[in-house]
Amino acid sequence: MTNAPTDTVASPLVPRKGFSRMADPVFAALTGAAGILVLIILGYMVVVTTLTAWPAMQSQGWSFIFSTTWDPSRGQYGILAFVYGTVLTSLIALVIAVPFSLGIALFLTEIAPGWIRGPVAYMVDLLAAVPSVVYGLWGVFVLLPGLLQPLAVWLSRTLGWIPIFAGPGSGLSFFGAGVVLAIMIIPIISSLSREVLRAVPSDEKNAAFALGATRWEMITGAVLPRAKAGIIGAVMLGLGRALGETIAVALLVGSREQITASILKPGYTMASIIANQFTEATGDHIRALVGVGVVLFIITIVVNVAARALVWRMVEA
Amino acid sequence: MKRRLFALSLLLAGAFLLCSACLVACGGVPRSPGESQDGSTDGSSTVRLEGAGATFPQPLYLEWIGAFIQERKGIRINYQGIGSGGGIQQLTQGTVDFGASDAPMKDEEIAAAEAAGGAKVLHIPMVFGAVVLAYNLKGVEHLRLDQESLAGIFLGTITRWDDAAIAALNPGSELPATDILVVHRSDASGTTSIFTTYLAQISAEWSASVGQGKDVKWPVGVGGQGNDGVAAVVRQQPGALGYVELSYALETGLSVATLQNKAGNYVAPSLESTLAAAKGVDFPEDLRFSLSNSAAPDAYPIVGATWLLVYDRMESPAQAVALKAFLTWCLENGATVARELNYAPLPDELRPLAQAKIDQMQ
């Protein structure tokens, strides 16, 4: 009994009775239970999905991971094209979203006049609350004909000699899905980075100014290094959403299981193949789809662990 | 102290899990479907019927149900469009009173359902549907395609609109010198099943290299989600060609292709040419028929039916009576509504056969 400060320290003046006496241990046990429950549910999920998918994975062998042929009518399930699509669309989303998000966050913390900060920050946060199917439908009916299709065609015409922009370009593509994903994750990344940037002590910023730094030098020299770890954490959360996003991507990615260097060609992602085929699947097909889910889960964990490691190393350094 | 706390936490977590497991178990026991919580299914109180399955006829079924329960108070029917596969699955598991599917059940599916349900499964055809090819070509009003060119486009052997094979079929039209953008469904669908079944019938190469089913490995093209998704791409992208349901195309006014049928005639898709597909078809006893590639001279070639799936013995007599009444009502009074919603109601020669199936229920 080394630590029971509530019992010994707090009681001399007013002796605790009844519920008050029990409150601390009960509260501790409840929160503990909640924590343990998360672990149990997570473990249960991994075990059950893996067991469900195992027969399909086993019958496909390594070709489950390394084949690009997904043909339910012939019982062939290879998911490499979906893995590629998931990673590629998420990368495109990050490439577009990170600079934008950082720009928004820096503008709102360092540059914008006070009266603008509140409303703009609020509206950016509001974007995060829009359901993804709305993004998807808006993408298909508004963004696709208005922006994505012309942009894709233009990119393939002018930059088509670079393999990643090889034509014929289509809005229903890795690129189209990536753009809408970017719009979806910008609010997440920007509002989290804003919090991180706001936490940078103003003493340090003032010190930078006092040393004669311009605003740019203050941001790059004092703010960003301080906030680096937190910004990476924000980016990883955005990446997490991009990897798992289902409906909006299913509507825009073009749904074609292929691996191409060109981002202007249609592709497919792991979450969208599950969404597209789950309702009508039976037998091995459904097991293979659960298997796709298991692999997606593993990828998400790997990304998260990598992000943690990165952040941890930066904090250490 | 710490150890005791941990033990207590573990205990609480365990208790919570146990409780939720119990709840799942109780909820998961397949209550005799449709039975209301207080167990009053017969007598004067409301009879409830639960159905689930194909999404293609869902708007029609909902309309029918609405009109039927207006006339017959005391019956409640609920239909969920969860997909044909889901309908068959739920019927087998006994969580619904009737299922619905755009493709007849396979032999092994019937065996599984009959083993689980302890009664025979009946297929009752409700309406016909056709799959049409919508296209986006400025200035081409009546695109004509024959079997070879249609199969060639979807196999990827014909890639351009000004291909000699297509040009020969459309002498008066100015076909652009652009690529054909093939659009197919990305979600698993009965529409895809009807379309690929037809392609497999007319093309040995399609049959060998792609096959048929609710989702297949498409040799070319992009996927759109649902009829809306396919139609959106077709409407937005010049040079696109995709397949959608007839009722959807009629409602939205897309340009659709005229196809060559088995008899060699070019037929535009319509409710009439869809119904014509049933002419001369020899309906099997179990009514698991196919209308694809009909030999009738005025038939549109890509046609399929949608079925309701029921057991011939239902657990509650009151439910059997109610379901029979509903199905009979649909056959007798449903045709007008069906036409209004652009579905093809059963032709006269098929209706008595469907009614005979309904009469087997008890």
Contacts between the chains, C-beta under 8 A, distances in Angstrom:
chain1	res1	chain2	res2	distance
A	1	B	1	5.9
A	2	B	1	7.8
A	3	B	1	7.1
A	4	B	1	6.6
A	25	B	5	7.0
A	25	B	8	7.7
A	28	B	5	5.5
A	28	B	9	7.9
A	29	B	5	6.2
A	29	B	8	4.2
A	29	B	9	5.2
A	29	B	12	5.9
A	30	B	9	8.0
A	30	B	12	6.7
A	32	B	5	6.3
A	32	B	6	6.8
A	32	B	8	7.3
A	32	B	9	3.0
A	32	B	12	7.6
A	33	B	9	4.6
A	33	B	10	7.7
A	33	B	11	8.0
A	33	B	12	3.6
A	33	B	13	4.4
A	33	B	16	6.7
A	34	B	13	7.9
A	35	B	9	7.4
A	36	B	9	5.6
A	36	B	10	6.1
A	36	B	13	4.4
A	37	B	13	4.7
A	37	B	16	6.3
A	37	B	17	7.3
A	40	B	13	6.3
A	40	B	17	6.6
A	69	B	217	7.0
A	70	B	217	6.7
A	71	B	216	7.1
A	71	B	217	4.1
A	72	B	213	6.6
A	72	B	215	5.8
A	72	B	216	7.8
A	73	B	211	4.6
A	73	B	212	6.8
A	73	B	213	3.8
A	73	B	215	7.6
A	73	B	216	5.4
A	73	B	217	7.6
A	74	B	211	6.5
A	74	B	217	7.8
A	140	B	229	6.7
A	140	B	232	5.3
A	141	B	232	6.2
A	144	B	232	7.6
A	144	B	236	6.3
A	145	B	236	4.4
A	149	B	236	6.7
A	149	B	237	7.0
A	168	B	179	6.5
A	170	B	181	7.7
A	170	B	222	6.6
A	170	B	237	7.7
A	172	B	222	4.9
A	172	B	224	7.6
A	172	B	233	6.5
A	250	B	186	6.7
A	250	B	187	7.8
A	250	B	225	5.6
A	251	B	225	5.3
A	251	B	229	6.3
A	254	B	222	4.2
A	254	B	223	6.2
A	255	B	186	3.2
A	255	B	222	6.7
A	255	B	223	2.6
A	255	B	224	7.5
A	255	B	225	7.5
A	256	B	218	7.3
A	256	B	221	7.2
A	256	B	222	5.9
A	256	B	223	6.3
A	257	B	217	7.3
A	266	B	222	4.4
A	266	B	223	7.3
A	268	B	223	7.9
A	272	B	186	7.7
A	275	B	187	7.8
A	276	B	186	5.1
A	276	B	187	4.3
A	276	B	188	6.6
A	276	B	215	7.5
A	276	B	223	7.8
A	276	B	225	6.9
A	277	B	187	7.2
A	277	B	188	4.9
A	277	B	215	5.8
A	279	B	82	6.3
A	279	B	83	3.8
A	279	B	85	6.5
A	279	B	86	5.6
A	279	B	187	7.6
A	279	B	188	6.5
A	280	B	83	5.0
A	280	B	84	6.5
A	280	B	85	3.9
A	280	B	86	7.3
A	280	B	187	7.9
A	280	B	188	3.3
A	280	B	189	7.3
A	280	B	214	4.8
A	280	B	215	7.1
A	281	B	85	6.6
A	281	B	188	6.9
A	282	B	85	5.8
A	282	B	89	7.0
